[in-house]
């Protein structure tokens, strides 16, 4: 709809939008990052006289990332960690989604499993490390098991919550139209629970990434957790901090990717 100017002429100026500009959107995060780096530098380099702590300062840690890349050790460790994360998440999803659907669908199953699930959920996944190493040996498998053990509970609980969010009226209507149990599951339950399932997967990814690094300190010879121990043993504390930075950046990127891929589509 056109508007008239005070002189009666049509106003053909483009419509105003309330979208914030790039500076408005990127400014606050950039300022926060700069403040965090400044505090990091002050604590590790300016306010301390400890030479050991100075090795963790940004002017030493950031170039150490380039050193690790030049030595050809960083990228293989990143690939090993991401592979274990992917396997653990896949196992957790394959187990967690069906269990969550079952628990959410049958009240008797939920009441029966609640004490056991709550007991297991409150145990730190790293507590299972000695058992995992004894059962699976040294290598990828115990780490993958620990990652899956950490990631499965958010998936189970959020999937069950999604099933509970299904309106009983919708289920009754579907059954009155002759839908089978499988058709009710695929046409009514899963579409309604999808948002909860996706939220559970994203939460599980964050927990799995946190558990992965200490799990890789249990006798494996690759991965970011292993590289932290290896750098510490060599007294290369700048490289320790460099690997910590890489872990943080990768975790941020993984969460951003999950937020994009697992966003519910309308």
C-alpha positions in Angstrom: 0.0 0.0 0.0 1.5 3.3 -1.1 1.5 6.4 1.2 1.2 10.0 0.2 3.8 12.6 1.1 2.6 16.0 2.5 2.6 17.3 -1.0 0.4 14.5 -2.3 3.2 12.6 -4.1 3.5 8.9 -3.7 6.1 7.7 -1.2 8.2 5.1 -3.0 10.9 4.8 -0.4 11.7 1.2 0.6 10.0 -0.2 3.6 11.9 0.1 6.9 12.9 -3.1 8.5 13.7 -3.8 12.1 16.5 -6.2 11.3 19.7 -5.4 13.3 22.8 -4.6 11.2 25.9 -6.7 11.1 27.7 -4.5 13.6 24.8 -4.8 16.0 24.8 -8.6 15.7 28.5 -9.3 15.7 29.6 -6.5 18.0 28.7 -7.8 21.4 30.1 -11.4 20.8 33.3 -9.9 19.4 33.7 -7.6 22.4 33.1 -10.5 24.8 35.8 -12.6 23.0 38.3 -9.7 23.2 37.5 -9.2 26.9 38.0 -12.9 27.6 41.3 -12.9 25.8 42.5 -9.8 27.7 41.6 -11.4 31.0 43.4 -14.6 29.9 46.5 -12.6 29.1 46.4 -10.6 32.3 46.0 -13.7 34.5 48.7 -15.8 32.8 51.3 -13.1 31.8 50.9 -9.8 33.6 49.6 -10.5 37.1 51.7 -13.6 37.7 55.4 -14.1 38.0 55.2 -17.9 37.6 57.0 -18.9 34.4 55.0 -22.1 34.3 51.8 -20.2 34.2 53.2 -17.9 31.6 53.5 -20.8 29.2 49.6 -20.8 29.1 49.5 -17.2 27.9 47.8 -16.5 24.5 51.0 -15.3 22.8 52.5 -18.8 23.5 49.4 -21.0 23.1 48.2 -19.7 19.8 51.5 -20.2 17.9 51.7 -23.7 19.5 48.7 -24.6 17.4 50.7 -24.0 14.3 53.6 -26.0 15.7 51.3 -29.0 16.3 49.9 -28.7 12.7 53.4 -28.4 11.3 54.4 -31.6 13.1 51.4 -33.4 11.6 49.9 -34.6 14.9 47.0 -32.2 15.4 44.8 -33.2 12.5 45.1 -37.0 13.0 44.2 -36.5 16.7 41.2 -34.3 15.8 40.0 -37.0 13.3 40.4 -39.8 15.9 38.4 -37.8 18.5 35.6 -36.9 16.0 35.4 -40.6 14.9 35.0 -41.8 18.4 32.4 -39.1 19.0 30.4 -40.1 15.9 30.4 -43.8 16.9 29.4 -43.1 20.4 26.6 -40.7 19.4 25.4 -43.2 16.8 25.2 -46.0 19.4 23.5 -43.7 21.9 20.9 -42.7 19.3 20.2 -46.2 18.1 19.7 -47.3 21.7 18.2 -44.2 23.2 15.4 -43.3 20.8 13.7 -46.7 20.9 14.1 -47.0 24.6 12.6 -43.5 25.0 9.7 -44.3 22.8 9.0 -47.5 24.8 9.3 -45.7 28.2 7.1 -42.8 27.1 4.5 -45.1 25.5 3.9 -47.6 28.3 3.3 -46.3 31.8 4.2 -49.7 33.4 7.5 -49.6 31.7 8.2 -46.1 32.8 7.4 -46.9 36.4 9.4 -50.1 36.3 12.5 -48.5 34.8 12.5 -45.2 36.6 14.6 -46.2 39.7 17.1 -48.1 37.6 17.5 -45.4 35.0 17.8 -42.6 37.6 20.4 -44.7 39.4 22.5 -45.2 36.3 22.0 -41.7 35.0 23.5 -40.2 38.2 26.7 -42.2 37.9 29.5 -40.4 36.1 30.3 -42.2 32.8 34.0 -42.0 33.6 33.3 -44.2 36.7 32.8 -47.1 34.2 36.3 -46.5 32.7 38.1 -49.4 34.6 35.3 -51.8 33.6 35.3 -50.5 30.0 39.0 -51.1 29.7 38.7 -54.6 31.3 35.9 -55.6 28.9 36.9 -53.9 25.7 40.7 -53.6 26.1 42.8 -50.7 25.0 41.8 -48.6 21.9 38.7 -47.1 20.4 36.1 -49.3 21.9 36.3 -48.3 25.6 36.3 -44.6 24.7 33.3 -45.2 22.4 31.5 -47.0 25.1 32.1 -44.2 27.6 30.9 -41.6 25.1 27.7 -43.6 24.4 27.1 -44.2 28.1 27.2 -40.4 28.6 25.1 -39.5 25.6 22.3 -42.1 25.9 20.4 -40.5 28.9 19.5 -37.1 27.4 18.2 -38.9 24.4 16.1 -41.4 26.4 14.7 -38.8 28.7 13.9 -36.2 26.0 12.3 -38.8 23.7 10.1 -40.0 26.6 9.1 -36.4 27.3 8.2 -36.0 23.6 6.0 -39.0 23.7 4.3 -37.6 26.8 3.6 -34.4 24.9 1.4 -36.3 22.4 -2.2 -35.4 22.8 -4.3 -38.5 23.7 -7.1 -37.0 21.6 -4.9 -37.2 18.5 -4.1 -40.8 19.2 -7.8 -41.7 19.7 -8.7 -40.0 16.4 -6.0 -41.9 14.5 -7.2 -45.2 16.0 -10.8 -44.4 15.2 -9.8 -43.9 11.6 -8.3 -47.4 11.6 -4.6 -46.6 12.1 -2.5 -49.5 13.2 -0.1 -49.1 16.2 2.8 -48.6 13.8 0.9 -46.0 11.9 0.0 -44.1 15.1 3.7 -44.2 16.0 4.9 -42.9 12.6 2.1 -40.5 11.9 1.2 -39.1 15.3 3.8 -39.9 18.0 7.1 -39.3 16.1 6.1 -36.0 14.5 5.0 -34.6 17.8 8.1 -35.9 19.7 10.5 -34.9 17.0 11.4 -31.6 18.6 12.1 -33.3 22.0 14.2 -35.9 20.2 16.3 -33.3 18.4 16.8 -31.4 21.7 18.0 -34.6 23.3 20.5 -35.3 20.5 21.9 -31.8 20.8 22.3 -32.1 24.6 23.8 -35.5 24.2 26.4 -34.1 21.8 27.5 -31.6 24.3 27.8 -34.1 27.1 29.6 -36.6 24.8 32.2 -34.1 23.8 32.9 -33.2 27.4 33.3 -36.9 28.4 35.4 -37.8 25.3 38.5 -35.8 26.2 39.1 -37.4 29.6 38.1 -40.8 28.2 41.0 -40.5 25.7 43.4 -40.3 28.6 42.8 -43.9 29.4 45.6 -45.7 27.5 44.8 -44.7 23.9 47.6 -43.4 21.6 45.6 -40.8 19.7 43.0 -38.2 20.1 42.9 -34.7 21.7 42.8 -36.1 25.3 45.9 -38.2 24.6 47.6 -35.2 23.1 47.1 -33.2 26.3 48.8 -35.9 28.3 51.6 -36.3 25.8 52.3 -32.5 25.8 52.2 -32.4 29.5 54.7 -35.3 29.7 57.0 -33.3 27.5 56.6 -30.2 29.7 55.2 -28.4 26.6 52.6 -26.5 28.5 52.0 -24.1 25.6 50.9 -27.1 23.5 48.7 -28.2 26.4 46.9 -24.9 26.2 46.8 -25.0 22.4 45.0 -28.4 22.5 42.6 -26.9 25.0 41.8 -24.1 22.6 41.3 -26.5 19.8 38.9 -28.5 22.0 36.9 -25.4 22.8 36.7 -24.2 19.2 35.7 -27.7 17.9 33.0 -27.9 20.7 31.6 -24.5 19.7 31.5 -25.5 16.0 29.9 -28.9 16.8 27.2 -27.2 18.8 26.6 -24.6 16.0 26.4 -27.4 13.5 24.0 -29.4 15.6 21.9 -26.3 16.2 21.6 -25.8 12.4 21.1 -29.5 11.4 18.8 -30.4 14.3 16.6 -27.3 14.1 13.0 -28.4 13.8 11.6 -27.7 10.3 8.2 -26.3 10.0 
